[in-house]
Amino acid sequence: MKKINLILIAVFFTFSIAFQSEGDKLARPVKYKGTLVYVMSEPVDDYEVIENLNSAGAQFLTALVSESSADALNIEELIGKMINRAEKLKKKGKMESYDAIITKDGNEGTLIKFKERKNEYLARPEKEKGVMAYIMSEPVDDYEVVDNLTTAGSQFLTALVSESSADAQTVEQLVGKMIDRANKMKKKGKIESYDGIITKNGDEGTIIKFKQ
């Protein structure tokens, strides 16, 4: 009986390790303007929602780009606008203090407060087009750099917005463009296979492969 229990424990342990290696590739999010941000990722720790936030991203994005193509918003700037909006609400007493912002597209977000801080604010990043996307965050697992990538984000951002304000670029679209570029490089044999992309602003990024 004891032998069976040991075997079951070993099987369970092996399965757990396999699940973790195939599943969660956690990330350490960064602070921007003093605020912890989870972009296209979900906090590991439990939290409560303080407020939902809409930064009207498409409207101010279109307005800024129409003034100058050099002012086209990247991911950091989109997030910065959201933080400014949150701070104004807090200053006016419309909400209580918060610990972080969660956003998928850079236009709408959720202000949260952690119930407990157990995991150093770690996050579970999302996949975009089947690729792990580390947006304004750093992978916890060790990795090697496959190549560096730039999408010339301001140029295609301006082109899209000029066609229609409804097509104003979101975080997901910025990241999607970067992944498309990486996949083209892979197809042409310029890079080998890769697991994810790290980017701070959506204009430049790093193509990575996790170490075994």
BELTATA-V735485 format. One record per pair of residues at least 24 apart in sequence whose C-alpha atoms are under 10 Angstrom apart, sorted by the first residue. I is the first residue (numbers start at 0). GAP is how many residues later the second one is. If there is no record, write none. Layout:
i->{I I}
gap->{GAP GAP}
//
This chain:
i->{20 20 22 23 23 23 23 23 24 24 24 24 24 24 24 24 24 24 25 25 25 25 25 25 25 25 25 25 25 26 26 26 26 26 26 26 26 26 26 26 26 26 26 27 27 27 27 27 27 27 27 27 27 27 27 27 28 28 28 28 28 28 28 28 28 28 28 28 28 29 29 29 29 29 29 30 30 30 31 31 31 31 31 32 32 32 32 32 33 33 33 34 34 34 34 34 34 34 35 35 35 35 35 35 35 35 36 36 36 36 36 36 36 36 36 36 36 36 36 36 37 37 37 37 37 37 37 37 37 37 37 37 37 37 37 37 37 38 38 38 38 38 38 38 38 38 38 38 38 38 38 38 38 38 38 38 39 39 39 39 39 39 39 39 39 39 39 39 39 39 39 39 39 39 40 40 40 40 40 40 40 40 40 40 40 40 40 41 41 41 41 41 41 41 41 41 42 42 42 42 42 42 42 42 42 42 42 43 43 43 43 43 43 43 43 44 44 44 44 44 44 44 44 44 44 45 45 45 45 45 45 45 45 46 46 46 46 46 46 46 46 46 47 47 47 47 47 47 47 48 48 48 48 48 48 48 48 49 49 49 49 49 49 49 49 49 49 49 50 50 50 50 50 50 50 50 50 50 50 50 51 51 51 51 51 51 51 51 52 52 52 52 52 52 52 52 52 52 52 52 52 53 53 53 53 53 53 53 53 53 54 54 54 54 54 54 54 54 54 54 54 55 55 55 55 55 56 56 56 56 56 56 56 56 56 57 57 57 57 57 57 57 57 57 57 58 58 58 58 59 59 60 60 60 60 60 60 60 60 61 61 61 61 61 61 61 61 61 61 61 62 62 63 64 64 64 64 64 64 64 65 65 65 67 68 68 68 68 68 68 69 69 69 70 70 71 71 71 71 71 71 71 71 72 72 72 72 72 72 72 72 72 72 73 73 73 73 73 73 73 73 73 73 73 73 74 74 74 74 74 74 74 74 74 74 74 74 74 74 74 74 75 75 75 75 75 75 75 76 76 77 77 77 77 77 77 77 78 78 78 78 78 78 78 78 78 79 80 80 81 81 81 81 81 81 82 82 85 85 102 103 103 103 104 104 104 104 104 104 105 105 105 105 106 106 106 126 126 127 127 127 127 127 127 127 128 128 128 128 128 129 129 129 130 130 130 130 130 130 131 131 131 131 131 131 131 132 132 132 132 132 132 132 132 132 132 133 133 133 133 133 133 133 133 134 134 134 134 134 134 134 134 134 134 135 135 135 135 135 136 136 136 137 137 137 137 138 138 138 138 138 140 140 140 141 141 141 141 141 142 142 142 142 142 142 142 142 143 143 143 143 143 143 143 144 144 144 144 144 144 144 144 144 145 145 145 145 145 145 145 145 145 145 145 145 146 146 146 146 146 146 146 146 146 146 146 146 147 147 147 147 147 147 147 147 148 148 148 148 148 148 148 148 148 148 148 148 148 148 149 149 149 149 149 149 149 149 149 149 150 150 150 150 150 150 150 150 150 150 150 151 151 151 151 151 152 152 152 152 152 152 153 153 154 169 170 170 171 172 173 173 173 174 174 174 174 174 174 175 176 176 177 177 177 177 177 177 178 178 181 181}
gap->{120 191 101 99 100 101 102 117 98 99 100 101 107 109 114 115 116 185 96 97 98 99 100 108 111 112 113 114 115 94 95 96 97 98 106 107 108 109 110 111 112 113 114 91 92 93 94 95 96 97 106 108 109 110 111 112 91 92 93 94 95 96 105 106 107 108 109 110 111 91 105 106 107 108 170 69 105 106 44 47 48 51 104 43 46 47 50 51 49 65 66 44 45 48 63 64 65 66 47 62 63 64 65 66 85 100 42 46 62 63 64 65 66 72 74 84 86 98 99 100 41 62 63 64 65 66 71 72 83 84 85 86 87 96 97 98 99 36 40 62 63 64 65 66 67 70 84 86 87 94 95 96 97 98 132 133 62 63 64 65 66 83 84 85 86 87 88 93 94 95 96 131 132 135 61 62 63 81 82 83 84 85 86 92 93 94 96 60 61 62 79 80 81 82 83 84 57 59 69 71 76 77 78 79 80 81 82 73 74 75 76 77 78 79 80 69 70 71 72 73 74 75 76 77 78 66 67 68 69 70 71 72 73 52 53 64 65 66 67 68 69 70 50 62 63 64 65 66 67 49 52 53 61 62 63 64 65 45 46 47 48 49 50 51 60 61 62 63 35 38 43 44 45 47 50 58 59 60 61 62 34 49 50 56 57 58 59 60 29 30 32 33 36 48 49 50 54 55 56 57 58 28 31 32 49 52 53 54 55 56 24 26 27 28 29 30 31 51 52 53 54 25 26 50 51 52 24 25 48 49 50 51 111 112 113 48 49 103 106 107 108 109 110 111 112 48 106 107 109 105 108 46 96 97 100 104 107 108 109 95 96 98 99 100 102 103 104 105 106 107 98 102 94 89 92 93 94 96 97 103 92 95 96 90 85 86 87 88 89 90 84 85 88 83 87 81 82 83 84 85 86 89 97 80 81 84 85 95 96 97 128 129 130 32 79 80 83 95 96 97 100 126 127 128 129 30 31 60 61 78 94 95 96 97 99 100 124 125 126 127 128 30 59 60 95 124 125 126 29 124 27 28 29 91 92 93 123 24 26 27 28 29 30 57 92 122 26 25 26 24 25 26 27 28 29 26 28 24 25 68 66 67 68 64 65 66 67 68 69 63 64 65 66 62 63 64 69 70 44 45 47 48 51 68 69 43 46 47 50 51 49 65 66 45 48 63 64 65 66 47 62 63 64 65 66 76 39 42 43 46 62 63 64 65 66 74 41 62 63 64 65 66 71 72 36 37 40 62 63 64 65 66 67 70 62 63 64 65 66 61 62 63 59 60 61 62 57 58 59 69 71 69 70 71 66 67 68 69 70 52 53 64 65 66 67 68 69 50 62 63 64 65 66 67 49 51 52 53 61 62 63 64 65 45 46 47 48 49 50 51 60 61 62 63 64 35 38 43 44 45 47 50 58 59 60 61 62 34 49 50 56 57 58 59 60 29 30 32 33 36 48 49 50 53 54 55 56 57 58 27 28 31 32 49 52 53 54 55 56 24 26 27 28 29 30 31 51 52 53 54 25 26 50 51 52 24 25 48 49 50 51 48 49 48 32 30 31 30 29 27 28 29 24 26 27 28 29 30 26 25 26 24 25 26 27 28 29 26 28 24 25}
//
